[in-house]
Amino acid sequence: MLVKRDLVEFYSGLASTAEIFNAINKQNKALEKEHSPLVLETAPEYESNTILEPSQVYVLSRVQNKELLDVATRICELMHEYKFKEISSVPRNAKLYGDHFTTTDYEILARINLFNHTMNCAICSIETCKDEPRIVKDIVLVIALLHDFGKAPVIQSAYGEKNEAHEKISAKFAEELLNDFDVSQEIKDNIFVSLFNYHNEDKNKQTTIYLPLVVMADVAARVLEKKFIKSRR
């Protein structure tokens, strides 16, 4: 499992991986359609009866647990239904996680929509979990897909209270969503706790083994997003 002292090396390696994939994609259009390593611009729709995009299909292909695959697929569908591409990934009341963020990061990251950031986080979670057991990889990926659902206005209206933090709203939404699937209560509880305490800095907070892995993926996605936006100025 990655620890704090490994983050600099991790970010560097992940950025290099993205650059390598981008170079490959320029030479191989087929690969670009099937395996999007970093979703920084709007991906093209599949020309079929599915609403899922290539980046989503790629992420879903990494989930092996049947029940969690069903959950992840539904989450990906809801991202389109709730119009994630029309929502900023950093609404004004959002907390930017990580000591390296500054007050100017809002203006930079506001250019990344909620769809792209969610997929970037999910893709980065594949890297953060590369040495973890299969079930851990699947659970972390599902949490990554869910971690910012509380930023969607339709979810805020249905599950949120006045001035409630988006991670708490995400947790309540996930709790109800998971009740529609044949997922064990232990997994449901771990997903809820991971989401509910996502930005909780209380040292005595209830936590899970999955939470730090998702946070690392989230921060890594933000680092790469900032790098991308700055490169286009």
Secondary structure as UniProt FT lines:
FT   HELIX           4..6
FT   HELIX           7..27
FT   HELIX           29..34
FT   HELIX           54..60
FT   TURN            61..62
FT   HELIX           66..81
FT   TURN            82..83
FT   HELIX           84..86
FT   TURN            92..93
FT   TURN            99..100
FT   TURN            103..104
FT   HELIX           105..109
FT   TURN            110..111
FT   HELIX           114..128
FT   TURN            129..131
FT   HELIX           134..146
FT   TURN            147..148
FT   HELIX           149..151
FT   HELIX           153..159
FT   TURN            162..163
FT   HELIX           166..178
FT   TURN            179..180
FT   HELIX           185..196
FT   TURN            197..199
FT   TURN            203..204
FT   HELIX           211..231
//
